[in-house]
Amino acid sequence: MQSAEVERVVTAVVDPYLERPLGASVRAVTVHGDRAEVELALGFPVGGYESELSARVSDALTKAGFKGRTTLKLSAEITAHAVQKGLQPMAGIKNVLAIASGKGGVGKSTVAANLALALARQGAAVGLLDADIYGPSQPLMMGLTGQRPVSRDGRKIEPLSAYGVAVMSIGFLIDAAQPMVWRGPMVSQALAQLLSETDWGGRDYLIVDMPPGTGDAQLTLAQRVPVSGAIIVTTPQDIALLDARKGLQMFRKVEVPVLGLIENMSSHVCPQCGHEESIFGAGGGARMAQEYGIPLLGSLPLDIRIREQADGGRPTVVADPDGPLAARYLAIARRAAARLATQDAGPAFPTLSVADD
């Protein structure tokens, strides 16, 4: 095959996470006789993805008649994406992602922790903010109970670190048994301070574990914090979906893109026999995603291991990194990051450097 043919085939390969041709993701194609070298740069974390995408590119070239060997060099170019009108991205943070739900008890905090860890495992610099002022749970889930952050300069607080993720929570600053008897304005002020007075460093993503509902804390984040995208977590039953719709509509009203929906506890997995049953109903998340024109990023089972691992301070992605449950979180995280990467992208036109030997 000639270099022009190799170029044409590679740029037309559809990435399953971007859901569009690679196009401008192709940085260079070099053909040396029967060997093709392809360089790609994607807008989401690519750790662990090279072999899968390499097989897809090689298969496309083989089907097109290329008989040689294909070598793929894959890198990530994570950029800051559009936020609400009138706001600018936070210094040192490329993208703020809000993990939200309309009601409590749907496993949102567990999902947020595992998504942060999944993005970090795939090579991104990640922060995790526990924005649930009344019921912070990330200190326990991330294995940081009892630890306190410090301030080296007296102005900025240094976040704690767990499994490669920078973590901040009101739970680090108060007694765990002390209730937060605060009115709405105090909660909003506390949330704003946690965001602005934490030295996050350079982060590709700041995952914000939102409190349930659509009250002061949610509006503070949606109106005053530059959010690149929101992810809605729900369970399949109708009452949870009803509240999830409210959360989704809130973000749309303040012009925050909703990247997709995660259906948690979609089925129950028996710890004895492995039988899987949809005890909360089936298909609710898919129907809601279709109704609002957003993707269903993935479904997660009601599995006792997820609860035990989170309660033990080692969420699933680090407790069993090669297991099937971690694989689900990794796929959902990559799908969400890819969705963000195309959120404000224009048509994919290639910019190539092609050489023949």
C-alpha positions in Angstrom: 0.0 0.0 0.0 1.1 3.6 -0.7 1.4 6.1 2.1 -1.8 7.9 1.0 -3.8 4.7 1.3 -2.5 4.0 4.8 -3.3 7.5 5.8 -6.9 7.2 4.4 -7.5 3.9 6.2 -6.2 5.0 9.6 -8.0 8.3 9.7 -11.3 6.5 8.9 -10.9 4.0 11.8 -13.7 4.7 14.3 -12.6 4.9 17.9 -15.2 3.1 20.0 -14.9 5.6 22.9 -14.9 8.8 20.8 -17.5 7.2 18.5 -16.1 8.9 15.5 -13.2 8.5 13.1 -9.7 9.1 14.4 -9.3 12.0 12.0 -7.3 14.7 13.6 -6.1 12.4 16.3 -3.6 11.0 13.8 -0.3 12.9 14.3 2.0 11.0 11.9 2.0 8.0 9.6 5.4 6.7 8.4 5.7 3.8 6.0 8.9 1.8 5.7 8.4 -0.8 3.1 6.2 -3.4 4.7 6.0 -1.6 8.1 3.7 1.2 9.0 4.2 3.4 12.1 1.2 5.3 13.3 1.2 8.1 16.0 -2.1 9.0 17.6 -2.9 11.5 20.3 -6.3 11.2 22.0 -8.1 13.7 24.2 -8.6 11.3 27.1 -6.3 9.1 29.3 -4.9 6.2 27.3 -3.2 4.0 29.9 -4.0 0.3 29.1 -5.7 1.2 25.8 -2.8 0.9 23.3 -3.2 -2.8 22.6 -6.9 -2.6 22.0 -6.7 0.4 19.6 -3.6 -1.1 17.9 -5.5 -4.2 17.1 -8.4 -2.2 15.7 -6.0 -0.1 13.4 -4.0 -3.2 12.3 -7.3 -5.0 11.5 -8.5 -2.1 9.4 -5.2 -1.9 7.4 -5.2 -5.7 6.9 -8.7 -5.6 5.5 -7.7 -2.8 3.2 -4.9 -4.9 1.8 -1.8 -3.9 3.8 0.2 -7.1 4.4 2.9 -5.7 6.6 3.3 -5.0 10.3 1.7 -2.0 12.0 3.2 -0.2 15.0 1.1 2.2 17.1 2.4 4.9 19.3 -0.4 6.3 21.5 -0.4 9.4 23.7 -2.9 11.6 25.5 -3.5 15.3 25.0 -6.0 16.3 27.7 -7.1 19.9 27.3 -9.4 22.2 29.1 -12.9 22.2 27.8 -15.7 24.8 27.7 -17.4 25.8 30.9 -20.5 27.9 31.8 -20.8 31.3 30.2 -19.0 34.0 32.2 -16.7 31.6 34.0 -13.1 30.7 33.3 -11.4 27.3 34.0 -9.8 27.1 37.5 -6.1 27.7 37.6 -4.2 24.4 37.6 -7.4 22.3 36.8 -8.2 21.5 33.2 -11.6 20.0 33.8 -14.1 19.9 36.7 -16.5 16.9 36.5 -19.5 16.8 38.8 -20.8 13.4 39.8 -24.4 14.0 40.8 -27.6 12.3 41.7 -31.1 13.5 42.4 -31.4 11.5 45.6 -29.3 9.8 48.2 -28.6 6.1 48.5 -27.8 5.4 44.9 -24.0 4.8 45.5 -22.9 8.1 44.0 -19.9 8.5 46.3 -18.7 5.0 45.6 -18.9 5.6 41.9 -17.1 9.0 42.2 -14.2 7.4 44.1 -13.8 4.6 41.7 -14.0 6.9 38.6 -11.3 9.2 40.1 -9.1 6.1 40.7 -9.9 4.7 37.2 -8.8 8.0 35.5 -5.7 8.1 37.6 -4.8 4.5 36.7 -5.2 5.3 33.1 -2.6 8.1 33.4 -4.4 11.3 34.3 -3.6 13.7 37.1 -6.8 13.6 39.2 -8.2 15.3 42.2 -11.3 14.3 44.2 -13.4 16.8 46.1 -16.0 15.6 48.6 -18.7 18.3 48.3 -21.1 16.6 50.5 -20.8 18.9 53.5 -23.5 17.2 55.6 -22.4 13.7 55.0 -18.8 13.4 53.8 -17.8 9.8 52.9 -14.6 10.1 50.9 -12.2 10.1 53.9 -13.5 6.6 54.8 -13.7 5.3 51.2 -10.2 6.5 50.3 -8.6 5.2 53.4 -7.8 8.6 54.9 -10.0 8.5 58.1 -8.4 10.5 60.9 -5.9 12.3 58.7 -5.6 16.1 58.6 -4.4 18.3 55.7 -1.8 21.0 56.4 -1.0 24.5 55.0 2.6 25.2 54.2 2.1 28.8 53.3 -0.8 29.7 55.5 -3.0 30.4 52.5 -3.6 27.2 50.6 -4.4 23.8 52.1 -2.5 20.8 50.8 -4.9 18.0 49.8 -4.3 14.5 51.1 -3.2 11.8 48.7 -4.6 8.3 48.3 -3.6 5.9 45.5 -2.3 8.7 43.3 -5.4 10.9 43.7 -5.4 14.3 45.6 -8.4 14.3 48.0 -10.1 17.1 49.9 -13.2 16.8 52.2 -14.8 18.7 55.0 -14.5 15.4 56.8 -10.8 16.1 57.2 -11.4 19.3 59.1 -14.1 18.3 61.6 -14.8 15.6 64.1 -16.3 12.6 62.3 -19.1 12.3 64.9 -19.9 16.1 64.8 -23.0 16.9 62.8 -22.8 19.9 60.4 -25.7 22.1 61.6 -25.3 24.7 58.9 -27.8 26.7 56.9 -27.6 26.9 53.1 -25.3 30.0 52.8 -22.8 28.5 55.2 -22.7 25.3 53.1 -22.2 27.2 49.9 -19.4 29.2 51.5 -17.7 26.1 52.8 -17.9 24.4 49.4 -16.4 27.5 47.7 -13.6 27.6 50.1 -12.8 23.9 49.7 -12.5 24.5 46.0 -10.6 27.8 46.0 -8.3 27.4 49.0 -7.0 23.9 48.2 -3.7 23.7 46.3 -4.8 21.2 43.7 -1.6 21.5 41.7 -1.8 20.6 38.0 -4.8 18.3 37.5 -6.4 17.0 34.3 -9.6 16.3 36.1 -11.2 17.3 39.4 -13.9 14.9 40.3 -16.5 16.5 42.5 -18.6 14.1 44.6 -21.8 16.2 44.8 -24.4 16.0 47.7 -27.7 14.5 46.6 -30.5 16.9 45.5 -30.7 20.2 43.7 -30.2 22.7 46.6 -27.7 25.4 47.6 -24.6 23.3 47.3 -25.5 22.1 43.8 -26.4 25.5 42.6 -23.2 27.0 44.1 -21.2 24.5 42.1 -23.3 24.8 38.9 -23.3 28.6 38.9 -20.0 29.7 40.5 -17.6 26.9 39.6 -16.4 26.3 36.1 -17.7 22.8 35.4 -16.8 21.1 32.1 -19.3 18.3 32.5 -21.7 16.4 34.8 -22.3 12.7 35.2 -25.7 11.5 36.6 -25.8 8.4 38.8 -29.0 6.6 39.3 -30.5 3.2 40.1 -33.0 1.5 37.8 -36.2 2.0 39.9 -38.7 4.7 38.9 -38.3 6.8 42.1 -34.6 7.2 41.6 -35.0 8.0 37.9 -37.5 10.6 38.7 -35.0 12.5 41.0 -32.2 11.8 38.5 -34.2 13.7 35.9 -34.3 16.7 38.2 -30.6 16.7 38.6 -30.0 16.4 34.9 -32.4 19.3 34.1 -30.7 21.5 36.7 -27.3 21.1 34.9 -28.9 21.8 31.6 -30.5 25.0 32.9 -27.1 26.4 33.9 -25.6 25.2 30.7 -23.4 22.5 32.1 -23.1 19.6 29.6 -24.3 16.2 30.9 -21.7 13.7 29.7 -23.9 10.7 30.4 -25.7 8.5 32.8 -24.4 5.7 35.0 -26.9 3.1 36.2 -25.7 1.8 39.6 -27.1 -1.3 41.3 -28.5 -2.4 37.9 -28.6 -6.0 39.1 -27.7 -8.1 42.2 -24.9 -10.6 42.0 -25.3 -13.5 44.4 -22.0 -13.9 46.4 -22.6 -17.7 46.7 -23.6 -18.8 43.2 -22.9 -15.7 41.0 -26.5 -15.5 39.8 -27.4 -12.0 38.6 -30.9 -10.7 39.0 -32.4 -7.2 38.3 -34.1 -6.7 41.7 -34.6 -3.0 41.2 -36.0 -3.3 37.7 -34.3 -3.4 34.3 -33.6 -0.9 31.5 -34.6 2.2 33.4 -31.2 3.9 32.9 -31.2 3.1 29.2 -34.7 4.5 28.7 -33.8 7.7 30.5 -30.6 8.1 28.5 -32.5 7.7 25.3 -35.2 10.1 26.5 -32.7 12.9 27.1 -30.3 12.1 24.2 -27.3 11.3 26.4 -25.2 8.1 26.5 -25.6 5.4 29.1 -21.9 5.3 30.2 -22.3 2.0 31.8 -24.1 -0.2 34.3 -22.8 -1.5 37.6 -24.1 -4.4 39.7 -25.2 -4.4 43.3 -22.2 -6.5 44.5 -21.2 -7.0 48.2 -17.5 -6.7 47.2 -18.0 -3.1 46.1 -19.4 -2.2 49.4 -16.8 -4.1 51.4 -13.9 -2.6 49.5 -15.2 1.0 49.8 -15.9 0.6 53.5 -12.4 -0.8 53.9 -10.8 2.2 52.4 -9.7 0.4 49.2 -12.3 1.0 46.5 -12.7 -1.7 43.8 -10.3 -0.2 41.2 -7.4 -0.5 43.7 -8.6 -3.5 45.7 -9.1 -5.8 42.7 -7.5 -3.8 39.8 -7.7 -6.7 37.3 -11.1 -8.0 38.2 -14.4 -7.7 36.2 -15.8 -5.0 38.5 -12.7 -2.7 38.1 -12.9 -3.3 34.3 -16.4 -1.8 34.3 -15.3 1.3 36.2 -12.3 1.7 33.9 -14.5 1.5 30.8 -17.0 4.0 32.2 -14.2 6.4 33.1 -12.7 6.2 29.6 -16.1 6.6 28.0 -16.9 9.7 30.1 -13.5 11.3 29.4 -13.8 10.6 25.7 -17.3 12.1 25.7 -15.8 15.2 27.3 -13.0 15.3 24.7 -15.6 15.6 21.9 -18.0 17.9 23.8 -16.8 21.1 22.1 -14.7 19.6 19.4 -15.3 20.5 15.8 -15.2 18.1 12.8 -12.3 15.7 12.8 -9.9 16.7 10.0 -6.4 15.0 9.9 -3.2 16.9 10.4 -0.6 14.4 9.1 3.1 14.0 8.5 3.6 11.2 6.0 6.9 9.8 4.9 8.0 6.8 2.8 11.3 5.0 2.8 
